Amino acid sequence: MQYTKFGRTGLRVSKLCLGTMTFGLQCDEAQSHAILDTAAAGGIDFLDAADVYPLGGGHNTAGRTEEIVGGWLQGKRRDFILATKCVGVMGPKPWDQGMSRKHILDAIDASLRRLKTDYIDLYQLHSYDPNTSIDEALEALDTIVRQGKARYVGFSNWPAYKVARSIGRSELRNLVRIESMQPRYNLLFRSFERDLLPLCAEETIAVIPYNPLAGGLLTGKHNQQAAPPEGSRFQLGSAGARYQARYWHDKQFETIEALRAVAAEAGMSMTTMSMRWVLSNPAITAPIIGASRPEQLADNLAAQDQGPLPADLKARLDDITVAWRAVDEER
């Protein structure tokens, strides 16, 4: 496993990060631990969770993923870089969500209990909350870093202009600055190449993108002529409709067929090719990979071992998918 510098910090992390949002709904505890064991054996020691996980659940399941990860980490916490997130709905009260000072301070304490640890390496705001000022959120994040509950902080799903504003406010007020950004990024979703990724590169912000395989569509295993398979992200509880809206469309499947031909010619799996394409972007630090079975990690690990794509192959994939960047930018 290769290691890479985490933004402007002195921290180094594995070139792949294991996402855990399947743990607790798609995967039971035993299966989740088997996936963690396989990832660790492959050299992955960077783990990402969130308090609202598992994906597709609700109030009755929120927090279960962190509990599963926390149980597995017992006795080996110092061997892993642990990331988690807050902002999502965690209860019925109006203050059980968002990026208010109250919620952030409550949320990290709850995550620490579930994860059975006394610190989080990377604590992230899962989305932007328009009802709370950036200053209030930054003050709360500054508090938890000064208290030693988090080592670094970051954002997920924030627009570029809000990220830029947060950096300015941090510098002006001498508050903790974000060190990472977690956007959606893959061959079928490239709009952040226009503004967010250049901003992160200029400000030396680590980028740990999620959905590098478009929810599994870029594995090439799905057939549009059949209904999305049960148990996949396209049929998973409250998340199924969201994933279908993102990716389950005629144009995406046409693109998949064009990519499949290139992968066959290049002699690699769709998964490995798609992951290597993400890794070829110099703005990317460590893609977040997910799995519902341990064996699904093999092609992702192969992509990391093989490194970025040859320039000519990457250019072909860019040409095939450039239309998606244009479409996304028009939205």
For each residue, the residues with C-beta under 8 A, 3 or more apart:
1: 14 15 16 42 43 44 45 304
2: 14 15 304 307
3: 12 13 14 15
4: 12 13 14 15 285 286
5: 9 10 11 12 285
6: 9 11 12 13 152 179 180 206 285
7: 179 180 204 205 206 285
8: 179 203 204 205
9: 5 6 152 179 206
10: 5
11: 5 6 81 121 151 152
12: 3 4 5 6
13: 3 4 6 17 45 46 81 285 286
14: 1 2 3 4 17 43 44 45 46 81 286
15: 1 2 3 4 279 286 304
16: 1 44 46 286 287 289 300 301 304
17: 13 14 44 46 47 48 83 208 286 287 288 289
18: 35 36 39 44 46 47 48 288 289 290 291
19: 22 48 210 288 289 290
20: 23 32 36 47 48 49 53 65 68 69 290
21: 49 50 53 54 55 65 290
22: 19 25 26 27 32 35 54 55 290 291 292
23: 20 26 27 29 32 35 53 54 64 65 68 69
24: 27 28 29 32 53 54 57 61 64 65 67 68
25: 22 54 55 56 57 61 64 236 237
26: 22 23 54 55 56 231 236 292
27: 22 23 24 31 32 35 292
28: 24 31 32
29: 23 24 32 33 68 71
30: 33 34
31: 27 28 34 35 292 293 294
32: 20 22 23 24 27 28 29 35 36 68 69 72
33: 29 30 36 37 68 71 72
34: 30 31 37 38 294
35: 18 22 23 27 31 32 38 39 291 292 293 294 297
36: 18 20 32 33 39 40 47 69 72
37: 33 34 40 41 294
38: 34 35 41 42 294 295 297
39: 18 35 36 42 44 291 297
40: 36 37 43 44 45 80
41: 37 38
42: 1 38 39 297 301
43: 1 14 40 301
44: 1 14 16 17 18 39 40 47 301
45: 1 13 14 40 79 80 81
46: 13 14 16 17 18 80 81 83 286
47: 17 18 20 36 44 69 80 81 82 83
48: 17 18 19 20 83 84 85 182 208 288
49: 20 21 53 65 66 69 82 83 84 85 115
50: 21 53 65 66 84 85 86 88 126
51: 62 63 66 84 85 86 88 90 107 110 111 114
52: 57 62 85 88 89 90 126
53: 20 21 23 24 49 50 57 62 64 65 66
54: 21 22 23 24 25 26 57 61 64 65
55: 21 22 25 26 233 236 237 239
56: 25 26 233 236 237 238 239 240
57: 24 25 52 53 54 60 61 62 64 237 238
58: 61 62 237 238
59: 62 89 90 91 92
60: 57
61: 24 25 54 57 58 64
62: 51 52 53 57 58 59 88 89 90
63: 51 66 67 90 110 114
64: 23 24 25 53 54 57 61 67 68
65: 20 21 23 24 49 50 53 54 68 69
66: 49 50 51 53 63 69 70 84 111 114 115
67: 24 63 64 70 71 114 115
68: 20 23 24 29 32 33 64 65 71 72
69: 20 23 32 36 47 49 65 66 72 73 82 115
70: 66 67 73 74 114 115 116 117
71: 29 33 67 68 74 116
72: 32 33 36 68 69
73: 69 70 76 77 80 82 115 116 117
74: 70 71 77 116
75:
76: 73 79 80
77: 73 74 80 82 117
78:
79: 45 76
80: 40 45 46 47 73 76 77
81: 11 13 14 45 46 47 121 122
82: 47 49 69 73 77 115 117 120 121 122
83: 17 46 47 48 49 120 121 122 123 124 154 208
84: 48 49 50 51 66 111 115 120 122 123 124
85: 48 49 50 51 52 88 123 124 125 126 156 182
86: 50 51 90 99 103 104 107 108 111 123 124 125 126
87: 97 98 99 103 107 125 126 127 129
88: 50 51 52 62 85 97 126 127
89: 52 59 62 96 97
90: 51 52 59 62 63 86 96 97 107 110
91: 59 96 97
92: 59 96
93: 96
94: 97
95: 98 100 102 103
96: 89 90 91 92 93 103
97: 87 88 89 90 91 94 103 129
98: 87 95 103 129 131 132
99: 86 87 103 104 125 128 129 132 136 137 140
100: 95 103 104 129 131 132 136 137 140
101: 104 105 136 137 139 140 143
102: 95 105 106
103: 86 87 95 96 97 98 99 100 106 107
104: 86 99 100 101 107 108 125 137 140 141 144
105: 101 102 108 109 140 143 144
106: 102 103 109 110
107: 51 86 87 90 103 104 110 111
108: 86 104 105 111 112 120 123 144 149 150
109: 105 106 112 113 149
110: 51 63 90 106 107 113 114
111: 51 66 84 86 107 108 114 115 120
112: 108 109 115 117 118 119 120 149
113: 109 110 116
114: 51 63 66 67 70 110 111
115: 49 66 67 69 70 73 82 84 111 112 120
116: 70 71 73 74 113
117: 70 73 77 82 112 120
118: 112 148 149
119: 112 148 149 150 151
120: 82 83 84 108 111 112 115 117 123 149 150 151
121: 11 81 82 83 150 151 152
122: 81 82 83 84 150 151 152 153 154 179 180
123: 83 84 85 86 108 120 141 144 149 150 152 153 154
124: 83 84 85 86 153 154 155 156 180 182
125: 85 86 87 99 104 128 129 137 141 153 154 155 156 158
126: 50 52 85 86 87 88 156 157
127: 87 88 156 157 158
128: 99 125 155 157 158 159 162
129: 87 97 98 99 100 125 132 137
130:
131: 98 100
132: 98 99 100 129 136 137
133: 136 137
134: 137 138 162 165 166 169
135: 138 139 169 173
136: 99 100 101 132 133 139 140
137: 99 100 101 104 125 129 132 133 134 140 141
138: 134 135 141 142 166 169 170 173 175 176
139: 101 135 136 142 143 175
140: 99 100 101 104 105 136 137 143 144
141: 104 123 125 137 138 144 145 150 153 175 176
142: 138 139 145 146 175 176
143: 101 105 139 140 146 147
144: 104 105 108 123 140 141 147 149 150 153
145: 141 142 148 149 150 151 152 153 176
146: 142 143 176
147: 143 144
148: 118 119 145
149: 108 109 112 118 119 120 123 144 145
150: 108 119 120 121 122 123 141 144 145 153
151: 11 119 120 121 122 145
152: 6 9 11 121 122 123 145 179 180
153: 122 123 124 125 141 144 145 150 176 178 179
154: 83 122 123 124 125 178 179 180 181 182 205 206 208
155: 124 125 128 158 163 166 178 180 181 182
156: 85 124 125 126 127 181 182 183 210
157: 126 127 128 182 183 184
158: 125 127 128 155 162 163 166 181
159: 128 162 163 196
160: 163 164 192 195 196 199
161: 164 165 195
162: 128 134 158 159 165 166
163: 155 158 159 160 166 167 178 181 196 199 200 205
164: 160 161 167 168 199
165: 134 161 162 168 169
166: 134 138 155 158 162 163 169 170 177 178
167: 163 164 170 171 177 178 203
168: 164 165 171 172
169: 134 135 138 165 166 172 173 175
170: 138 166 167 173 174 175 176 177 178
171: 167 168 174 177
172: 168 169
173: 135 138 169 170
174: 170 171
175: 138 139 141 142 169 170
176: 138 141 142 145 146 153 170
177: 166 167 170 171
178: 153 154 155 163 166 167 170 181 205
179: 6 7 8 9 122 152 153 154 205 206
180: 6 7 122 124 152 154 155 205 206 207 208 285
181: 154 155 156 158 163 178 196 200 205 206 207 208
182: 48 85 124 154 155 156 157 207 208 209 210 288
183: 156 157 192 196 197 207 209 210
184: 157 189 192 209 210 211
185: 189 190 192 197 207 209 210 211 212 278 284
186: 189 190 209 211 212 213 214 218 274 278
187: 190 214 218 255 259 274 277 278 317 320 321 324
188: 214 217 218 247 252 255 321 324
189: 184 185 186 211 214 246 324 328
190: 185 186 187 193 321 322 324 325 328
191: 194 325 328 329 331
192: 160 183 184 185 195 196 197
193: 190 197 198 281 325
194: 191 198 325 329
195: 160 161 192 198 199
196: 159 160 163 181 183 192 199 200
197: 183 185 192 193 200 201 207 281 283
198: 193 194 195 201 202 283
199: 160 163 164 195 196 202 203 205
200: 163 181 196 197 203 204 205 206 207 283
201: 197 198 204 205 282 283
202: 198 199
203: 8 167 199 200
204: 7 8 200 201
205: 7 8 154 163 178 179 180 181 199 200 201
206: 6 7 9 154 179 180 181 200 285 286
207: 180 181 182 183 185 197 200 283 284 285
208: 17 48 83 154 180 181 182 285 286 287 288
209: 182 183 184 185 186 212 278 284 287 288
210: 19 156 182 183 184 185 287 288
211: 184 185 186 189 214 215
212: 185 186 209 218 274 275 278 287 288 289
213: 186 216 217 218 219 271 274 275 289
214: 186 187 188 189 211 217 218 246 247 252 274
215: 211 232 233 234 243 246 247
216: 213 219 221 222 232 233 234
217: 188 213 214 222 247 248 252 256
218: 186 187 188 212 213 214 256 259 270 271 274
219: 213 216 222 269 270 271 274 299
220: 256 259 260 263 269 270 271
221: 216
222: 216 217 219 228 229 232 234
223: 226
224: 248 250 253
225:
226: 223 229
227: 235
228: 222 232 234 235 240 244 248
229: 222 226 232 234 235
230: 235
231: 26 235 236 292
232: 215 216 222 228 229 235 236
233: 55 56 215 216 236 239 240 243
234: 215 216 222 228 229 240 243 244 247 248
235: 227 228 229 230 231 232 240
236: 25 26 55 56 231 232 233 239 240 243
237: 25 55 56 57 58 240
238: 56 57 58 241 242
239: 55 56 233 236 242 243
240: 56 228 233 234 235 236 237 243 244
241: 238 244 245
242: 238 239 245 246
243: 215 233 234 236 239 240 246 247 248
244: 228 234 240 241 247 248
245: 241 242 248
246: 189 214 215 242 243
247: 188 214 215 217 234 243 244 252
248: 217 224 228 234 243 244 245 252
249: 252 253
250: 224 253 254
251: 254 255
252: 188 214 217 247 248 249 255 256
253: 224 249 250 256 257
254: 250 251 257 258
255: 187 188 251 252 258 259 320 321 324
256: 217 218 220 252 253 259 260 270
257: 253 254 260 261
258: 254 255 261 262 320
259: 187 218 220 255 256 262 263 270 273 274 317 320 321
260: 220 256 257 263 264 270
261: 257 258 264 265
262: 258 259 265 266 273 313 316 317 320
263: 220 259 260 266 268 269 270 273
264: 260 261 267
265: 261 262
266: 262 263 273 313
267: 264
268: 263 272 273 276 306
269: 219 220 263 272 273 299 302
270: 218 219 220 256 259 260 263 273 274
271: 213 218 219 220 274 275 299 300 303
272: 268 269 275 276 299 300 302 303 306
273: 259 262 263 266 268 269 270 276 277 303 309 317
274: 186 187 212 213 214 218 219 259 270 271 277 278
275: 212 213 271 272 278 279 287 289 299 300 303 304
276: 268 272 273 279 280 303 306 307 308 309
277: 187 273 274 280 281 309 314 317
278: 185 186 187 209 212 274 275 281 284 287
279: 15 275 276 284 287 303 304 307 308
280: 276 277 308 309 314
281: 193 197 277 278 284
282: 201
283: 197 198 200 201 207
284: 185 207 209 278 279 281 287
285: 4 5 6 7 13 180 206 207 208
286: 4 13 14 15 16 17 46 206 208
287: 16 17 208 209 210 212 275 278 279 284
288: 17 18 19 48 182 208 209 210 212
289: 16 17 18 19 212 213 275 297 300
290: 18 19 20 21 22
291: 18 22 35 39 294 296 297 300
292: 22 26 27 31 35 231 296
293: 31 35 296
294: 31 34 35 37 38 291 297
295: 38 298
296: 291 292 293 299 300
297: 35 38 39 42 289 291 294 300 301
298: 295 301 302
299: 219 269 271 272 275 296 302 303
300: 16 271 272 275 289 291 296 297 303 304
301: 16 42 43 44 297 298 304 305
302: 269 272 298 299 305 306
303: 271 272 273 275 276 279 299 300 306
304: 1 2 15 16 275 279 300 301 307
305: 301 302
306: 268 272 276 302 303
307: 2 276 279 304
308: 276 279 280 314
309: 273 276 277 280 313 314 317
310: 313 314
311: 314 315
312: 315 316
313: 262 266 309 310 316 317
314: 277 280 308 309 310 311 317 318
315: 311 312 318 319
316: 262 312 313 319 320
317: 187 259 262 273 277 309 313 314 320 321
318: 314 315 321 322
319: 315 316 322
320: 187 255 258 259 262 316 317
321: 187 188 190 255 259 317 318 324 325
322: 190 318 319 325 326
323: 326 327
324: 187 188 189 190 255 321 327 328
325: 190 191 193 194 321 322 328 329
326: 322 323 329 330
327: 323 324 330 331
328: 189 190 191 324 325 331
329: 191 194 325 326
330: 326 327
331: 191 327 328
